[in-house]
Amino acid sequence: MYSIWRVLAFCFVASSEASMQPPILLPQVEMMLPDIPREVDSSQIQTPHDMMDRSRGWVVNYLDNLSGGIDSFFVDVFFDEALAQESVKGSLAKVSFYTRREVGDPVDYKFGASVRLVLPHTNERLNLLLESEDEQAREGDPLESLENPTYSAALRFIIRETEYWSTNIDAGVKWAVPPDPFVRLRARRLAYFDHWNMRITQTLSYFTSTGYGEDTSLVFDYPLSTERLLRLETKASYMLNDDFFELRYGLGSYRELSRKAAIALIGQARGNTENGATFNNYSVGLRYRRQVYKSWMFFEVAPELEWSGDKGYETTPVIMFRLEAIMAN
């Protein structure tokens, strides 16, 4: 009995001492509550299929832009002078002189010049054109090539010019003897098919001396790499008075050697439909073109082999040298 009272007394004293001690503070623990899921718009969820389609679209657009850049540098600027002039906005002047030697024939010389002036206050829609005769007229003497070119003067009205369409009309006079008035309507369309770029050009013309005519050309470009381009082209020309087509087919491989030089391997076949669709001229050649002074002076050398029906399809070596200046404001 004495032991029981002793234990009770000890518990009473221990509880009294515990109530007199300061409280023990426990460390505070930050509770991380889970985020409450919000309602998600199903239209914003990208499935793997959508992501693949977007990736493919990006690649196609990249290749289109890449091939456009290659085409502009390789072909239009370096090897397609006419198209290069049209792609340059503003006034432009071009002067060229070249010599062509075909084994067995005398040396040909050709001087060419053209000026395009954008008339003021016309929003670049009205141009004045001054051009020499095309390169088919050559002289046997270099001085005569400078003295005897035939020029034409025309006003060009740009009907429509967008990223994919270009339409214009020219009206002028070729200063021959007698003068030869003419009118010319041209439309160009760009299109894209997967990795291929297509350009179709249609030209309708009327010259007082030769009558009505038309030209149709198709060009297909395929980028092989960032430095190489494959080009397929075909052209058909028709004169109403002649009543047959002049045909030309070409295949070219263009390669960038540096930012100032490019080289091309080109094969062509020419013919007509006068006696049925026949080809009577074939050629394969190399063209090397380089900027030789700043960004407007070019030098070109072009050796080739030619097989013509007029010469019994014998192999004829040909070489051409050209010096050209293209100046734009």
DRENLUMMI-942165 format. One record per atom (N, C-alpha, C): x, y, z; residue in one letter. Coordinates in steps of 0.001 Angstrom, whole numbers, plus 500000, padded with zeros to 6 digits. Example, Ala and Ser with C-alpha at 12.3 -4.5 7.8 and 13.67 -1.06 7.14 Angstrom:
<pts>
513190494310507800A512300495500507800A513200496700507800A512850497750507080S513670498940507140S512900500030507870S
</pts>
This chain:
<pts>
500836498791500000M500000500000500000M500863501248500000M501889501204500783Y502821502324500826Y503467502532499484Y503733501428498707S504379501508497391S503476502177496384S502194501912496485I501245502510495512I501213504006495679I501093504463496965W501058505914497187W502350506581496769W503432505873496879R504729506433496478R504795506633494972R504285505674494214V504276505793492738V503400506925492306V502204507082492896L501287508172492517L501914509526492792L502612509597493942A503238510865494291A504338511217493291A505080510232492856F506162510481491889F505604510968490551F504480510372490074C503858510787488803C503343512205488895C502787512600490077F502270513965490252F503380514974490191F504520514665490837V505657515594490831V506234515719489438V506353514606488644A506917514632487290A506061515450486350A504717515331486485S503830516103485604S503898517576485918S504084517898487209S504188519312487581S505459519912487013S506598519211487061E507854519719486520E507783519872484989E507042518927484329A506924519003482862A506141520211482431A505102520603483218S504294521772482853S505073523052483022S506134523046483861M506921524246484085M508032524416483034M508378523389482196Q509425523486481157Q508880524251479949Q509766525005479203P509307525694477976P508930524685476909P508008525035476017P507538524079474992P508633523815473965P508688522625473451I509645522217472411I509015522474471052I509708523305470211L509169523662468888L509601522622467854L508679522074467167L508960521096466111L509234521822464799L510132521337463969P510400521992462668P509170521975461778P508949523152461089Q507782523279460215Q508086522634458856Q507223521834458415V507356521132457137V506386521727456136V506949522226454953E506086522810453933E505423521701453143E504153521772453069M503384520729452397M503189521130450936M503598520260449999M503445520505448564M502155519876448093M501192520733447837L499909520231447373L499959519971445858L499394518933445403P499408518643443948P498578519671443186P499074520044441928D498324520973441089D497013520335440673D496010521160440697I494700520683440273I494651520739438750I494470519656438092P494494519670436616P493375520537436071P493784521455435087R492790522309434441R492322521661433144R491227522131432669E490668521590431433E491555521999430256E492009521066429425V492919521299428311V492130521270427015V492399522299426159D491744522365424854D492347521304423941D491517520395423487S492026519297422665S492605519773421357S492196520966420858S492726521480419592S494173521907419717S494660522161420970Q496028522589421174Q496990521424421356Q496475520228421420I497318519055421601I497867518636420243I499189518549420100Q499826518161418852Q500132516675418887Q499495515957418019T499754514534417929T501026514313417130T501639513158417283P502849512874416496P502616513011414996P501390512681414507H501106512790413078H501151514241412632H500563515165413418D500589516589413081D502013517110413080D502808516688414052M504191517153414124M504991516681412924M504726515463412447M505420514968411268M505039515760410032M503743516112409898D503300516908408752D503950518278408767D504039518888409965R504667520205410055R506152520122409725R506810519058410169S508225518889409864S508444518723408365S507596517938407717R507726517753406274R507478519064405541R506481519835405972G506225521135405354G507406522069405488G508061522039406644W509234522902406849W510354522500405896W510567521188405733V511620520722404834V511330521127403398V510068520974402965V509703521344401597V509915522837401366V509483523661402319N509677525106402174N511156525459402153N511935524769402977Y513382525032402995Y514010524693401646Y513634523553401078L514187523173399784L513746524124398688L512487524599398760D512013525571397773D512836526845397843D513056527339399058N513860528556399211N515297528314398783N515810527137399110L517176526805398736L517336526766397231L516401526078396551S516499525986395095S516298527336394457S515433528176395038G515275529524394507G516547530317394599G517281530177395729G518545530882395864G519589530354394908G519647529042394727I520601528470393794I520292528938392380I518995528908392016D518612529328390672D518993530774390428D518795531622391409S519094533039391243S520582533249391020S521430532550391766F522868532765391634F523430532040390429F523117530773390306F523732529960389266F523284530359387872F521987530362387654V521465530453386303V521090531881385933V520266532525386767D519734533829386396D520809534900386367D521682534917387349V522694535961387426V523890535630386548V524319534361386575F525556534016385884F525342533542384449F524246532849384155F524111532226382845F522860532619382070F521913533272382687D520694533687381988D520599535196382083D521280535880381158E521403537326381262E520062538031381139E519192537531380251A517896538183380052A517057538131381327A517032536971381966L516249536844383189L516884537614384335L518209537700384339A518885538476385370A518500539946385276A518390540457384061Q517999541855383895Q516580542093384409Q515687541145384171E514311541315384605E514179541212386123E515050540454386764S514959540292388211S515516541488388962S516271542352388279V516835543540388917V515825544674388814V515474545249389941K514546546368389957K515301547663389674K514608548600389053G515236549878388766G515882549896387396G516577550987387105S517232551149385811S518438550229385696S518749549849384455L519789548853384226L520424549102382870L521732548856382775A522455548952381510A523371547747381371A523453547187380154K524308546033379898K525077546263378600K526373546015378640V527238546091377459V528040544790377387V528053544166376222S528770542902376082S529491542854374740S530579542116374730F531326541899373500F531864540471373537F531588539716372474Y532089538347372487Y532556537940371095Y533384536937371077T533908536362369840T533672534858369873T533332534315368721R533015532890368616R533780532312367432R534488531232367668R535272530599366614R534807529169366440R534370528863365221E533969527517364852E534972526994363839E535530525819364105V536571525269363234V536034525142361816V536784525710360859G536378525674359456G535652526913358998G535256527797359938D534553529026359601D535332530218360132D535096531431359580P535784532618360106P535280532964361500P536051533767362194V535701534179363556V534534535159363500V533568534981364410D532428535892364525D532643536822365707D532181538077365537Y532233539061366616Y530832539638366810Y530530539960368031K529215540522368319K529309541528369449K528805542719369190F528686543746370230F527216543890370577F526911543912371855G525533544060372293G525417545090373397G524314545799373389A524065546807374425A522571546924374638A522192547158375873S520786547374376205S520698548277377421S519661549107377428V519420550037378525V517942549968378879V517666549870380165R516291549937380645R516195551067381659R515359552036381370L515174553185382246L513781553142382841L513713553183384151V512420553257384828V511972554714384818V510846554968384174L510377556348384061L509861556833385403L510150558080385765P509725558602387072P508216558759387163P507736558720388408H506317558944388719H505404557887388083H505924556689387881T505100555615387309T505074554375388194T505608554473389419N505650553338390349N506340552117389732N507366552392388877E508162551352388231E507343550480387287E506190550941386852R505339550158385947R505566550505384481R506264551593384200L506518551998382830L508024552147382628L508576551363381697N510018551364381432N510283551751379984N511412552398379776L511903552688378437L513020551705378124L512899550976376998L513857549950376615L514607550382375367L515924550292375405L516787550500374242L517682549277374135L517560548525373044E518267547251372938E518876547094371556E519997546369371508S520596546008370224S519939544735369701S520232544407368454E519648543226367832E520131541971368543E519397540882368392D519764539654369096D521112539133368601D521621538135369342E522985537676369108E523142536817367861E522065536585367110Q522202535784365902Q522882536571364795Q522825537912364856A523486538729363837A524910539013364286A525892538413363590R527302538565363958R528071539172362794R529190539767363129E530043540404362129E531373539654362036E532034539794360850G533324539159360660G534481540038361063G534196541267361505D535243542195361901D534846542833363222D535762542929364189P535384543490365496P534925544941365420P535517545760364513L535090547153364397L533702547260363787L533405546394362816E532074546414362220E531012545992363229E531378545101364157S530408544686365175S530036545848366090S530934546833366220L530631548014367015L529849549060366214L530046549066364885E529450550115364076E528086549736363509E527810548448363333N526638548042362566N525512547365363341N525422547488364638P524278546836365296P522982547566364993P521886546808365007T520551547369364830T519893547481366191T519295548641366480Y518710548881367794Y517196548980367703Y516578548764368833S515136548939368951S514841549783370179S513746550514370116A513284551328371241A511836550966371516A511508550806372808A510151550391373156A509792550904374537A508496551024374756L507952551295376080L507362550004376628L507732549674377848R507204548472378493R506284548869379629R505069548339379590F504117548556380676F503955547253381435F504244547293382737I504137546108383591I502694545984384052I501994544989383523I500588544788383853I500430544200385243I501227543192385535R501129542518386837R502489541944387189R502867542098388446E504147541548388904E504004541141390359E503945539828390602T503835539281391950T504921538215392113T504843537505393221E505844536467393489E505775535351392466E504563535059391963Y504385533939391056Y504045534347389627Y503589535578389426W503168536023388101W503958537250387671W504251537329386367S504855538524385778S504281538684384374S503619539805384131T502983540058382843T503298541475382403T503756541637381159N504036542970380643N503797543007379137N503712544217378618I503506544426377188I504472545495376705I505117545239375546D506066546172374936D505493546672373615D505720547925373345A505352548520372062A506492549421371630A507030549184370407G508180549968369987G508490549817368522G509710550198368162V510162550187366772V511583549653366725V511842548737365800K513209548314365513K513746549231364415K514890549854364687W515410550883363778W516221550249362664W515519549526361796A516133548956360611A515765549839359413A516065549359358224V515684550072356999V514812549133356161V513488549361356098P512753550453356764P512509550130358243P512054551108359050P511738550848360465P510688549753360597P510809548994361682D509962547813361886D509206547939363213D507989548498363217P507207548587364464P506827547189364961P506680547071366271F506309545775366849F505547545987368148F504850544935368559V504190544878369861V504402543465370396V504594543357371706R504969542067372304R504327541941373674R503623540840373896L502978540544375183L503605539295375763L504014539397377022R504665538264377662R504098538014379041R503926536729379382A503448536326380713A504341535202381218A504698535282382499R505546534258383122R504884533784384408R504915532480384634R504302531862385803R505303530950386484R505429531085387806L506266530207388612L505385529222389370L505826527989389481A505079526967390211A506067526022390878A505590525308391920Y506438524420392702Y505757523070392842Y506497522002392567F506000520642392697F507007519846393516F506703519698394800D507601519003395712D508971519670395641D510019518969395178H511351519556395124H511647520231393786H510726520159392831W510930520759391514W510347522173391486W511076523074390841N510569524414390555N510350524540389059N509209525099388677M508878525216387260M508656526673386907M509126527076385722R508869528405385194R508394528270383750R507212528771383470I506666528740382117I506525530175381626I506988530423380404T506953531766379814T506283531688378455T505307532551378234Q504575532617376969Q504708534024376406Q505154534136375143T505332535429374498T504587535441373175T503739536434372984L503033536663371723L503550537972371141L503863537991369851S504477539178369253S503937539413367843S504086540663367423Y503794541022366034Y504836542029365567Y505578541673364514F506526542549363852F506018542820362438F506130544062362008T505648544402360670T506369543603359599T507652543322359813S508445542633358791S508189541134358747S507916540508359871T507795539043359920T506407538540360290T505528539407360778G504173538995361112G504047538493362544G503031537659362762Y502710537171364093Y503611535993364468Y503938535932365750G504737534825366248G504500534598367728G504965533459368194E504845533148369623E506014532276370054E506365532403371328D507416531592371955D506867531023373253D507119529747373475T506735529085374722T507944528353375268T508268528598376521S509418527917377138S509014527365378491S509543526192378795L509343525529380086L510707525231380688L510884525579381962V512145525340382661V511836524636383975V512512523521384219F512358522766385454F513710522743386173F513723523142387441D514940523167388252D514813522189389411D515884521466389665Y515919520523390789Y517242520706391532Y517217521130392812P518464521310393567P519057519961393973P520284519711393541L520970518483393920L521669518619395260L522133519829395577S522767520134396852S522777521647396980S523458522138398017T523543523586398191T524436524238397150T525186523445396372E526099524000395385E525822523523393968E524816522686393782R524563522117392463R523083522180392132R522823522388390837L521459522502390357L521327521779389029L520242521030388873L519929520367387613L518802521126386929L518973521414385648R517946522167384910R517568521428383634R516246521271383423L515676520757382188L514884521881381546L515050522078380244E514330523157379585E513943522765378174E512832523346377719T512357523137376367T511735524433375866T511869524673374572K511349525904373987K510827525617372588K509688526235372248A509104526116370915A508748527516370425A509188527848369211S508905529152368607S508135528930367316S507128529771367085Y506262529600365917Y506051530938365241Y506260530975363917M505949532143363103M504813531772362178M503776532603362176L502588532293361385L502910532226359896L503790533094359420N504140533084358001N504944531845357619N505742531307358547D506522530101358249D505692528838358403D504759528848359344D503838527731359577D504565526471360047D505602526620360869F506217525473361536F506917525959362805F507226525026363698F507840525337364987F509350525144364927F510055526037365583E511466525840365895E511541525248367301E512259524145367472L512292523411368737L513689523435369337L513727523458370652R515006523372371359R514801522676372701R515649521692372990Y515631520986374259Y517018521084374886Y517048521220376202G518331521358376871G518365520685378226G519551520240378618L519798519649379931L521099520239380446L521075520779381668G522262521423382213G522489521084383670G523745521007384036S524144520819385428S525025522002385813S524604522760386833Y525284523987387242Y525912523774388622Y527101524320388775R527801524147390051R528491525443390442R528360525783391711E529033526960392254E530448526587392665E531434527309392118L532822527102392499L533234528030393628L532721529234393624S532941530214394675S531840531245394548S531872532263395408R530864533304395307R531069534186394082R532183533996393365K532457534801392180K532579533984390907K532394532694390987A532577531866389800A531616530688389822A531195530280388640A530323529126388485A530637528455387161A530286527178387078I530555526393385881I529308525584385543I529122525328384256A527935524598383816A528309523642382702A527726522459382729L527833521480381654L526458521386381003L526379521724379710I525093521894379047I525069521081377753I523965520382377529G523719519684376273G522413520175375665G522386520334374348Q521204520863373671Q520935520098372387Q519658520103371983A519227519552370702A518262520549370077A518478520857368785R517636521822368080R517064521172366825R515865521629366472G515214521114365277G514006521940364920G513139521397364073N511913522083363670N510896521063363195N509720521544362866T508624520675362407T508298520935360945T509246521517360191E508961521844358789E508657520585357981E509404519529358214N509183518241357539N508924517152358577N508101517459359541G507924516575360680G508897516958361773G508651516481362968A509509516824364107A510869516154363940A511866516926363526T513208516412363322T514208517314364037T515362516736364398F516443517484365046F517675517400364156F518241518562363871N519377518609362946N520600519296363543N520584519563364850N521748520184365471N521838519734366927N523003519227367308Y523245518775368671Y524543519410369156Y524600519685370441S525816520271371007S525934519912372467S527181519859372940V527475519675374357V528679520551374666V528596521271375766G529664522220376044G529791522548377515G530832523303377796L531160523732379148L531170525255379164L530550525848380177R530558527299380337R531148527650381699R532171528481381658Y532784528964382897Y532639530476382914Y532032531002383971R531740532434384070R532214532935385432R532842534116385425R533454534622386654R533338536142386710R533124536635387917Q533209538071388151Q534691538463388149Q535038539424387311V536439539819387204V536691541213387768V535619541982387984Y535798543299388588Y534542543646389370Y534723543785390685K533626544087391603K532466543139391338K531235543669391262S530079542779391089S529381542981389753S529994543714388812W529287544022387574W530061543691386305W531290543237386405M532064542867385219M532285541358385221M531914540690384104F531992539242383998F532829538841382792F533530537736382951F534238537118381833F533763535676381725F533599535222380476E533097533871380248E533866533211379113E534137531932379273V534715531111378220V533846529860378105V533547529463376849A532622528357376637A533087527493375468A533856526451375710P534173525483374650P533031524472374497P532791524030373267E531744523041373040E532038522242371786E531335521131371660L531358520292370466L529975520323369840L529959520441368511E528684520605367815E528587519595366681E527385519043366482W527091518129365384W525896518686364621W526127519146363396S525083519800362605S524784518986361356S523502518944361008G523111518246359792G523647518904358550G523864520218358591D524419520918357427D525841520479357130D526547519918358119K527931519467357928K528047517953358056K526924517268357791G526963515811357829G527168515251359227G526817516006360246Y526938515587361647Y528376515263362035Y529327515949361394E530716515795361799E530969516579363095E531875516086363908T532199516758365168T532942518059364874T532387519173365349T532960520491365101T533259521164366432T534527521421366737P534861522164367962P534522523650367802P534004524222368885V533635525639368911V534107526212370241V534571527464370219I534937528128371461I534449529568371405I533992530060372536M533441531407372632M534021532114373850M534356533405373677F534815534252374776F533884535457374863F533560535839376099R532661536969376285R533130537829377455R533034539148377257L533273540114378318L532009540963378435L531486541058379649E530181541693379822E530150542525381090E529488543680380974A529289544564382123A527799544774382320A527329544571383557I525926544775383914I525897545769385064I525291546925384826M525270548006385810M523826548361386135M523516548401387424A522177548729387890A522268549758389014A521223550581389116N521226551577390188N520530551040391415N
</pts>
